[in-house]
């Protein structure tokens, strides 16, 4: 094994804001008795996690909504384009996860390639994104359950039914869901993977049932025209407009060829989550082999399911007549099949359970990795002596998310933009190229093909999608990043274990 500082190139970069933590040191830190996570996951478990977090209610809603508003029947091509963009990022994640099988995903990868400050920014960003994402998903789940309860005559008191339609209240169901899932995560990854496997099995069965049933209701005439004529897209002014529009002054369009790509920028967010598979690398029995399989396998399965559902929904009903709230369920109702509308609602509620759990899993692992490195208080990086899970970080974040979900308005669900994930994609892709150059000696069980072309394509695709986000999203992102810089310089930089090692080495 190489020395702590690796190559001479590494030793020259071991000081300052961009000091890098070698792959060897990252792996060595996972062997500390009180900070070790139990290895219990297989490639199947990781694939289930990936499918579990990517396939949510969006498969029943987004497919029809985007078909009506932006792409028509060609929305299937939009999902293919988005899947290709994700595949570029997934290939980069697969190389890093097989080379640095350590908890933390993009945070850990950037620490090894770009340096401490970029790693902190990525970790800070992912914790917030995953925590808020989990909170709003829990609120969505609560809405489905309250609807089912109302249908059988059970009603929660208004004060415990959440904030909606101008009424302020505490969302008891969302809070309880997060606390229960937190407990499951504390009691071990194998239990978590088994619960997730059952939930994902039910969810995928529902999706396949809808696809098969819908296939018998398809009318070829509904696919004409497959690519509707282009038309100008309505766009809000000011900060609600896409950043690219404000920067370059172009006029966005719906439908036509450009509509397919514009829709791809929207449906891309339906795929976000496969990268969470990489956060579980440290808890995988054979990470070099199984993590790439889990990442790429789950992405392939989800792409096929999204394309199949989009083909079915646009074939069942003319794209211009689809509803935007529940297009697939309403299409079944319009064709006299209300039973399947109920099945879809059930599948959506079940699906959100696994999404919520895996978002909790991902953010607790990132928090754990940052804590183990000293950038956050080390007390949160202790693993449970019996279950081998990062129980302290899981419990603390679970409680915070549970409280947040109790007071999160359902309106927040209107648009949850994952600009942070795209930012992480950019960093990981650049990191693959940099680590290839700085550490060509490292064993890479999986190698991203076509380096540096594939990583650079991933960067360009991710940046393009980021530019299509509203300017106000960039403003919020900048504010949160500024807060992150403050926390790093006040606490993280001075408590960094890597920084202290380097100081001791310098004195020696």
C-alpha positions in Angstrom: 0.0 0.0 0.0 1.2 3.5 -0.7 2.1 5.9 2.0 -0.4 8.2 3.6 0.4 11.0 1.1 0.5 8.8 -1.9 2.4 10.2 -4.9 4.6 13.4 -4.9 1.7 15.1 -6.7 -0.4 14.4 -3.7 2.2 15.6 -1.2 2.4 19.0 -2.9 -1.4 19.3 -2.5 -1.7 18.3 1.1 -2.1 21.8 2.5 -4.6 24.5 2.2 -8.2 24.5 1.0 -7.6 21.9 -1.7 -5.7 19.4 0.3 -6.7 15.9 -0.9 -7.3 12.8 1.2 -5.7 9.8 -0.5 -7.7 6.7 -1.4 -5.5 4.6 0.9 -6.2 6.9 3.9 -10.0 6.9 3.1 -10.0 3.1 3.1 -7.8 3.0 6.3 -10.3 5.2 8.1 -13.1 2.7 7.5 -11.2 0.2 9.6 -11.3 2.2 12.9 -13.3 -0.1 15.2 -15.8 2.5 16.5 -16.3 4.0 13.0 -16.7 0.9 11.0 -19.9 0.0 9.1 -21.1 -3.5 8.8 -20.8 -5.1 5.3 -24.0 -6.9 4.4 -25.2 -5.8 1.0 -25.1 -7.5 -2.4 -25.5 -6.3 -6.0 -29.2 -7.2 -5.8 -29.7 -5.1 -2.6 -28.0 -2.1 -4.3 -30.1 -2.5 -7.4 -33.3 -2.6 -5.3 -32.1 0.6 -3.5 -31.6 2.3 -6.8 -35.0 1.3 -8.2 -36.6 2.0 -4.9 -35.6 5.7 -4.8 -35.9 6.5 -8.5 -39.4 5.0 -9.1 -41.9 7.1 -7.2 -45.2 8.8 -8.0 -43.5 10.6 -10.9 -43.8 7.5 -13.1 -47.6 7.8 -12.9 -47.8 11.6 -13.1 -44.7 13.1 -14.8 -45.0 10.8 -17.9 -48.4 12.1 -18.9 -47.9 15.7 -17.7 -44.8 16.2 -19.8 -46.5 14.5 -22.8 -49.4 17.0 -22.7 -47.3 20.1 -22.1 -44.0 19.7 -23.8 -43.3 16.6 -26.0 -46.5 14.7 -27.0 -46.0 11.0 -27.6 -42.3 11.7 -28.2 -42.0 12.0 -24.4 -40.7 8.4 -24.6 -37.6 9.8 -26.5 -37.2 12.4 -23.8 -36.9 9.7 -21.2 -34.3 8.0 -23.4 -32.3 11.2 -23.7 -32.5 11.8 -19.9 -31.5 8.2 -19.3 -28.4 8.6 -21.6 -27.4 11.8 -19.6 -27.7 9.8 -16.4 -25.8 6.9 -17.8 -22.8 9.2 -18.5 -22.8 10.3 -14.8 -23.4 6.7 -13.7 -20.3 5.4 -15.5 -18.3 8.0 -13.6 -19.9 7.1 -10.3 -19.2 3.4 -11.0 -15.5 4.0 -11.4 -15.2 6.1 -8.3 -17.3 3.7 -6.1 -15.3 0.7 -7.2 -12.0 2.6 -6.6 -13.0 4.3 -3.3 -15.5 2.0 -1.6 -16.2 4.4 1.2 -19.4 5.9 2.5 -20.2 9.4 1.3 -20.5 9.1 -2.4 -19.7 12.3 -4.3 -18.3 13.9 -1.0 -15.7 11.1 -0.6 -14.9 11.0 -4.3 -14.3 14.8 -4.5 -12.1 14.6 -1.3 -9.8 12.2 -3.1 -9.6 14.2 -6.4 -10.5 17.9 -6.0 -9.7 18.6 -2.4 -11.3 19.4 1.0 -13.2 22.6 0.3 -15.0 21.2 -2.9 -15.7 18.0 -0.9 -17.2 20.0 1.9 -19.4 22.0 -0.5 -20.7 18.8 -2.1 -21.4 17.1 1.2 -23.1 20.2 2.6 -25.2 20.4 -0.5 -26.2 16.7 -0.5 -27.2 16.7 3.1 -29.7 19.5 2.6 -31.0 18.2 -0.7 -31.6 14.7 0.7 -33.1 15.9 4.0 -35.5 18.3 2.3 -36.3 15.8 -0.4 -37.2 13.2 2.3 -39.4 15.7 4.2 -41.5 16.6 1.2 -41.8 13.0 0.0 -43.1 12.1 3.5 -45.7 14.9 3.1 -46.8 13.4 -0.2 -47.1 10.0 1.3 -49.2 11.4 4.2 -51.6 13.0 1.6 -52.2 9.6 0.0 -52.8 7.9 3.3 -55.2 10.6 4.5 -57.1 10.2 1.2 -57.4 6.4 1.8 -58.5 7.0 5.4 -61.1 9.5 4.3 -62.5 7.0 1.9 -63.3 4.6 4.7 -64.6 7.3 7.0 -61.6 7.8 9.2 -60.6 11.5 9.6 -57.5 13.0 11.4 -58.1 16.1 13.5 -57.4 19.2 11.4 -54.5 20.2 13.7 -52.7 16.9 12.9 -53.4 16.8 9.1 -50.7 19.1 8.0 -50.5 22.5 6.4 -52.7 22.8 3.3 -55.2 25.1 1.7 -54.4 28.0 4.0 -54.8 25.8 7.1 -51.8 25.5 9.4 -51.3 22.2 11.2 -48.8 19.5 12.2 -48.5 16.6 9.7 -48.6 13.6 12.2 -48.5 10.9 9.6 -45.5 12.3 7.8 -43.6 12.7 11.1 -44.4 9.1 12.2 -43.3 7.7 8.8 -39.9 9.3 9.1 -39.4 8.2 12.7 -40.4 4.5 11.8 -38.0 4.5 8.8 -35.3 6.0 11.0 -35.7 3.1 13.5 -35.5 0.5 10.7 -32.2 2.1 9.4 -30.7 2.0 12.9 -31.5 -1.7 13.3 -29.2 -2.7 10.4 -28.7 -2.4 6.7 -29.8 -5.9 6.0 -33.2 -5.3 7.7 -33.4 -2.0 5.7 -32.7 -3.8 2.5 -35.3 -6.5 3.2 -38.0 -4.0 3.9 -37.0 -2.0 0.8 -37.0 -5.2 -1.3 -40.6 -6.0 -0.3 -41.8 -2.4 -0.9 -40.0 -2.2 -4.3 -41.4 -5.6 -5.2 -44.9 -4.3 -4.6 -44.2 -1.1 -6.4 -42.7 -2.7 -9.5 -45.6 -5.2 -9.7 -48.0 -2.3 -9.7 -46.1 -0.6 -12.5 -45.9 -3.8 -14.6 -49.6 -4.4 -14.0 -50.4 -0.9 -15.2 -48.2 -1.3 -18.3 -49.7 -4.7 -19.3 -53.3 -3.6 -18.7 -52.7 -0.3 -20.5 -51.2 -2.0 -23.5 -54.5 -3.6 -24.3 -56.2 -0.2 -24.3 -53.7 1.5 -26.8 -55.1 3.1 -30.0 -52.5 3.7 -32.7 -54.3 6.9 -33.7 -53.3 8.5 -30.4 -49.6 8.5 -31.5 -50.3 10.8 -34.5 -48.4 13.0 -34.7 -45.6 11.3 -32.7 -43.7 14.6 -32.7 -46.2 17.4 -32.6 -45.4 20.7 -34.4 -43.2 23.1 -32.4 -44.8 26.1 -30.6 -43.5 28.8 -28.4 -43.4 27.9 -24.7 -45.0 30.2 -22.1 -42.3 31.6 -19.9 -42.5 33.6 -16.7 -40.4 36.7 -16.4 -37.8 37.7 -13.9 -36.2 35.0 -11.7 -38.8 32.4 -12.6 -37.4 32.2 -16.1 -34.6 29.6 -16.9 -31.2 31.0 -16.3 -30.1 30.2 -19.9 -33.0 32.3 -21.2 -31.9 35.3 -19.0 -28.2 34.8 -20.1 -28.6 34.2 -23.8 -32.0 35.6 -24.6 -33.3 32.6 -26.5 -37.0 31.7 -26.6 -37.8 28.2 -25.4 -40.3 26.1 -27.3 -42.6 23.1 -26.7 -43.1 20.1 -28.9 -41.0 19.6 -32.1 -37.4 18.4 -31.9 -36.5 21.1 -29.3 -39.5 20.1 -27.2 -38.1 16.6 -26.9 -34.8 18.0 -25.4 -36.6 20.6 -23.3 -38.8 17.8 -21.9 -35.6 15.7 -21.2 -34.4 18.5 -18.9 -37.6 18.1 -16.9 -37.9 14.3 -16.8 -34.2 14.1 -15.9 -35.3 14.8 -12.3 -37.3 11.6 -12.3 -34.1 9.7 -12.5 -32.3 11.4 -9.7 -31.5 9.1 -6.9 -29.5 6.3 -8.5 -26.3 8.0 -7.2 -27.5 7.2 -3.6 -26.4 3.6 -4.4 -22.8 4.8 -4.1 -23.3 6.0 -0.5 -23.7 2.4 0.5 -20.4 1.3 -1.0 -18.8 0.8 2.4 -21.6 -1.5 3.5 -21.3 -3.7 0.5 -19.6 -7.1 0.7 -17.9 -6.8 -2.7 -18.1 -3.1 -3.6 -15.6 -3.3 -6.5 -17.9 -5.6 -8.4 -21.4 -5.0 -6.9 -21.6 -1.1 -6.7 -21.1 -0.6 -10.5 -23.7 -3.4 -11.1 -26.2 -1.8 -8.7 -25.8 1.7 -10.1 -26.0 0.8 -13.8 -28.5 -2.0 -13.3 -31.0 0.2 -11.4 -30.7 3.0 -14.0 -31.3 0.5 -16.9 -34.4 -0.9 -15.2 -35.9 2.5 -14.4 -35.3 3.8 -17.9 -37.2 0.8 -19.4 -40.1 1.3 -17.0 -40.3 5.0 -17.6 -40.3 4.6 -21.4 -42.9 1.8 -21.2 -45.3 3.8 -19.1 -44.9 6.9 -21.3 -45.7 4.8 -24.4 -48.8 3.3 -22.7 -50.2 6.6 -21.3 -49.9 8.4 -24.7 -51.3 5.4 -26.5 -54.4 5.1 -24.2 -55.5 8.7 -24.6 -54.6 11.6 -27.0 -51.7 13.6 -25.4 -53.7 16.8 -25.7 -56.5 15.4 -23.6 -54.4 14.0 -20.7 -54.9 15.6 -17.3 -51.9 17.1 -15.5 -52.7 16.0 -11.9 -53.1 12.2 -12.4 -52.9 11.6 -16.1 -52.5 7.8 -16.0 -55.2 7.2 -13.4 -57.6 9.5 -15.2 -56.8 7.8 -18.5 -58.0 4.5 -17.0 -61.1 6.2 -15.6 -61.9 7.7 -19.0 -61.7 4.3 -20.6 -64.0 2.7 -17.9 -61.3 1.0 -15.8 -61.6 2.7 -12.4 -60.0 -0.3 -10.7 -56.6 0.5 -12.1 -56.9 4.1 -11.0 -57.1 2.7 -7.4 -54.2 0.4 -8.0 -52.1 3.4 -9.2 -52.9 5.3 -6.0 -51.9 2.3 -3.9 -48.7 1.9 -5.9 -47.9 5.6 -5.5 -48.3 5.5 -1.7 -46.2 2.3 -1.4 -43.6 3.8 -3.7 -43.1 6.9 -1.6 -42.2 4.7 1.4 -39.1 3.3 -0.2 -38.1 6.7 -1.7 -38.3 8.3 1.8 -36.2 5.5 3.4 -33.4 5.6 0.8 -33.2 9.4 1.0 -32.8 9.0 4.7 -30.1 6.4 4.2 -28.2 8.5 1.7 -28.0 11.7 3.8 -27.1 9.9 7.0 -24.1 8.2 5.2 -22.9 11.5 3.8 -23.2 13.1 7.3 -21.4 10.1 8.8 -18.5 10.4 6.4 -18.1 14.1 6.9 -18.2 13.6 10.7 -15.6 10.8 10.5 -13.3 13.2 8.7 -13.7 15.8 11.4 -15.5 18.4 9.2 -18.6 17.9 11.4 -18.4 16.9 15.1 -16.8 13.4 15.4 -19.5 12.3 17.9 -21.8 11.6 15.0 -19.5 9.1 13.3 -19.7 6.4 15.9 -21.2 3.1 14.6 -23.6 1.0 16.6 -21.7 -1.8 18.4 -24.3 -4.4 17.6 -25.9 -3.3 14.3 -22.9 -1.7 12.7 -24.9 1.3 11.5 -24.2 5.1 11.9 -26.9 5.3 14.5 -26.1 8.7 15.9 -26.1 10.5 12.6 -29.2 8.5 11.5 -31.2 9.4 14.7 -30.2 13.1 14.7 -31.0 13.6 11.0 -34.2 11.4 11.3 -35.6 13.5 14.1 -34.7 16.8 12.2 -36.4 15.5 9.0 -39.4 14.2 11.0 -40.0 17.6 12.5 -39.4 19.3 9.2 -41.9 17.0 7.5 -44.5 17.8 10.2 -44.4 21.5 9.3 -43.7 21.3 5.5 -46.5 22.7 3.3 -47.8 20.4 0.6 -47.2 23.3 -1.8 -43.5 22.7 -1.5 -44.0 19.5 -3.6 -44.9 21.6 -6.6 -41.3 21.9 -7.5 -38.3 20.3 -5.8 -35.4 21.0 -8.0 -32.2 18.9 -7.5 -29.6 21.5 -8.7 -27.3 20.0 -6.0 -27.3 16.6 -7.6 -26.4 18.0 -11.0 -23.6 19.9 -9.3 -22.4 16.6 -7.8 -22.5 15.0 -11.2 -20.2 17.7 -12.5 -17.8 17.3 -9.7 -17.7 13.5 -9.9 -17.1 13.6 -13.7 -14.2 16.1 -13.3 -12.9 14.0 -10.4 -12.6 10.9 -12.5 -10.3 12.7 -15.0 -8.2 14.3 -12.3 -7.7 11.0 -10.4 -6.8 9.2 -13.5 -4.0 11.7 -14.0 -2.8 12.1 -10.4 -3.1 8.4 -9.4 -2.8 6.2 -12.5 -1.4 3.5 -10.2 -4.7 2.9 -8.4 -6.5 -0.4 -9.1 -9.8 0.3 -10.7 -12.2 -2.6 -10.7 -14.5 -0.7 -13.1 -13.1 1.9 -15.5 -15.3 4.6 -17.2 -14.9 4.0 -20.9 -13.8 6.8 -23.2 -12.0 9.0 -20.6 -11.8 12.0 -20.9 -14.6 12.2 -23.5 -17.4 10.5 -21.5 -16.8 12.5 -18.3 -16.7 15.8 -20.2 -19.9 14.9 -22.0 -21.4 14.3 -18.6 -20.2 17.7 -17.4 -21.7 19.5 -20.5 -25.0 17.6 -20.2 -25.3 18.4 -16.5 -24.4 22.0 -16.9 -26.9 22.3 -19.7 -29.7 20.9 -17.5 -28.6 23.3 -14.7 -28.9 26.3 -17.0 -32.5 25.2 -17.8 -33.5 25.6 -14.1 -35.2 28.8 -13.0 -32.8 31.7 -11.9 -34.5 31.7 -8.5 -33.3 28.2 -7.9 -29.7 29.4 -8.6 -30.2 32.2 -6.1 -31.4 29.8 -3.3 -28.5 27.5 -4.2 -26.0 30.3 -3.9 -27.4 31.4 -0.5 -27.1 27.8 0.9 -23.5 27.5 -0.5 -22.5 30.8 1.1 -23.8 29.5 4.4 -21.8 26.3 3.8 -18.6 28.3 3.3 -19.2 30.1 6.6 -19.6 26.8 8.5 -16.5 25.3 6.9 -14.2 28.2 7.8 -15.7 28.5 11.3 -15.6 24.8 12.2 -14.7 22.3 9.5 -11.3 23.7 8.4 -9.9 23.8 12.0 -11.2 20.4 13.0 -10.3 18.6 9.8 -8.5 15.3 10.7 -6.6 15.6 7.4 -5.4 19.1 8.2 -4.2 18.0 11.7 -2.4 15.0 10.2 -0.7 17.3 7.7 0.3 19.8 10.5 1.8 16.9 12.5 3.7 15.6 9.5 5.0 19.2 8.8 6.3 19.5 12.4 7.8 16.1 12.2 
